Amino acid sequence: ADLHMHTTYSDGVGTVEETLAFIQWRTALDVIAITDHDTIEGALRARDLAERQSYPFEVIVGEEGSTREGHVLALFLQKQIPAGLSVERTIELAHAQGGIAIIAHPFNPVFRHSVQRPVIDRLLRQPDLHPDGIETLNGSFAGIGSSRVALELTRSVYRWAEKGGSDAHTPS
């Protein structure tokens, strides 16, 4: 599975069609999530195309939401979550529609969309409002230097589910 991918519906360079074709012919993925920034339109289109054309993989509708404190992946969505909310409110809204929320590319000290440790510590103190996981492996520049930190802190302090993804902005 790759649960963190972008298309031209946000800042990716591949269309939904190009992305699905690449996944079908060049990967062995069984599940993908389209997680464009602050929209689910590309993910809805991908899901509908995958169903109509009988692609051999499942498409999860998601988005990479821009909260005030950084990015959160929201998966299994029915409707878009507004940008600019707190991390807590974004998690609440994902859960309210039966979805899950994962902190994306945390702890990167130079990436402005990376949720930092004080925010994640704040979430830890709210047992009724935890994220469902934390991205401990990110294949993009956002993961450089921070994926190892995320893995170590998740295993020693947070103990939330570990998730990895390509954070692909190109079909390949």
C-alpha positions in Angstrom: 0.0 0.0 0.0 1.0 3.6 -0.6 -1.2 5.9 1.5 0.3 9.3 0.6 0.2 10.3 -3.1 -0.6 13.5 -5.0 -2.0 14.3 -8.5 -2.6 17.5 -10.5 -5.6 18.2 -8.3 -3.0 19.8 -6.0 0.8 20.0 -6.4 1.4 16.7 -8.2 2.5 16.6 -11.8 0.6 13.4 -12.9 -3.0 13.4 -13.7 -5.3 10.9 -12.0 -5.3 8.8 -15.2 -1.5 8.9 -15.5 -1.1 8.0 -11.8 -3.5 5.0 -12.0 -2.0 3.7 -15.2 1.5 3.9 -13.7 0.3 2.0 -10.6 -1.4 -0.6 -12.6 1.5 -1.3 -15.1 4.6 -0.5 -13.1 3.9 -1.5 -9.4 2.6 -4.3 -7.3 0.5 -2.1 -5.1 -2.8 -3.5 -3.8 -4.0 -0.2 -2.2 -3.3 3.5 -2.7 -4.6 6.6 -1.2 -4.8 9.8 -3.2 -4.1 12.6 -0.7 -4.0 15.8 -2.6 -3.6 19.0 -0.5 -6.9 20.3 0.9 -9.2 18.5 -1.6 -10.7 15.1 -2.2 -11.7 15.8 -5.8 -8.8 13.9 -7.3 -9.3 11.0 -4.9 -13.0 10.7 -5.8 -12.1 10.7 -9.5 -9.5 8.1 -8.9 -11.8 5.9 -6.9 -14.6 6.2 -9.6 -12.2 5.4 -12.4 -10.7 2.5 -10.6 -14.1 1.0 -10.0 -15.3 1.6 -13.6 -12.2 0.2 -15.2 -11.6 -2.7 -12.8 -8.1 -1.7 -11.7 -6.5 -4.5 -9.6 -6.0 -2.2 -6.6 -8.2 -0.3 -4.2 -8.3 3.5 -4.1 -8.8 5.2 -0.7 -10.3 8.7 -0.7 -8.1 10.9 1.3 -6.6 14.4 1.6 -3.5 15.9 3.1 -5.0 18.6 5.2 -3.3 21.8 6.0 -3.9 22.5 9.6 -2.5 25.5 11.5 0.2 23.3 12.9 1.2 21.2 9.9 -0.1 18.5 7.6 -2.4 15.6 8.6 -3.4 12.8 6.3 -7.1 12.0 6.5 -8.2 8.7 4.9 -11.5 7.1 4.1 -13.3 10.4 3.7 -16.7 11.1 2.4 -16.3 14.9 2.3 -13.4 17.4 2.4 -12.1 18.7 5.7 -11.5 22.5 5.6 -8.0 23.8 5.7 -6.7 26.1 8.5 -8.2 24.2 11.4 -6.3 23.0 14.4 -4.7 19.5 14.3 -7.3 18.4 17.0 -10.3 19.7 15.0 -9.0 18.1 11.8 -8.7 14.7 13.6 -12.2 15.2 15.0 -13.7 15.8 11.6 -11.9 12.8 10.1 -13.2 10.6 12.9 -16.7 12.0 12.6 -17.0 10.7 9.1 -15.6 7.3 9.9 -12.1 8.2 8.7 -8.7 8.0 10.2 -6.1 10.7 10.8 -2.3 10.3 10.5 0.3 12.9 11.3 2.3 13.5 8.0 6.0 13.9 7.9 6.4 15.1 11.5 9.5 16.6 13.2 11.2 18.1 10.1 12.8 21.2 11.6 12.9 23.1 8.3 9.7 22.1 6.5 6.9 24.5 7.5 4.2 21.9 7.0 5.7 19.4 9.4 3.9 19.0 12.7 6.5 19.6 15.5 7.0 17.8 18.8 5.2 20.3 21.1 2.0 19.8 19.1 2.4 16.0 19.1 3.1 16.1 22.8 -0.1 18.1 23.2 -2.0 15.3 21.4 -0.5 12.7 23.6 -2.0 14.5 26.6 -5.5 14.2 25.1 -6.3 10.5 25.2 -9.7 10.9 23.6 -8.3 12.8 20.6 -5.2 10.9 19.4 -4.3 10.5 15.8 -4.7 7.0 14.4 -1.0 6.9 13.4 2.1 8.8 12.6 4.1 8.8 9.4 7.5 7.2 10.3 8.7 6.9 6.7 8.2 9.6 4.1 9.8 9.1 0.7 9.9 12.8 -0.2 12.3 15.6 0.9 10.0 16.2 3.9 11.2 12.9 5.3 14.9 13.6 4.9 16.3 13.8 8.4 13.0 13.4 10.1 11.8 9.9 9.3 14.4 8.4 11.6 13.4 10.8 14.4 9.7 10.0 13.8 10.4 6.3 14.0 12.4 6.5 17.2 9.9 8.8 19.0 6.9 6.8 17.9 8.4 3.6 19.2 9.7 5.1 22.5 7.2 7.8 23.4 4.0 7.9 21.3 3.4 4.3 20.5 0.9 5.1 17.8 0.6 3.1 14.6 3.5 3.5 12.2 2.7 4.4 8.6 5.0 5.0 5.6 4.3 6.5 2.2 6.0 7.8 -0.9 4.5 11.3 -0.7 4.7 10.9 -4.5 4.2 14.1 -6.5 4.9 12.3 -9.8 3.3 9.0 -11.1 6.7 7.3 -10.9 
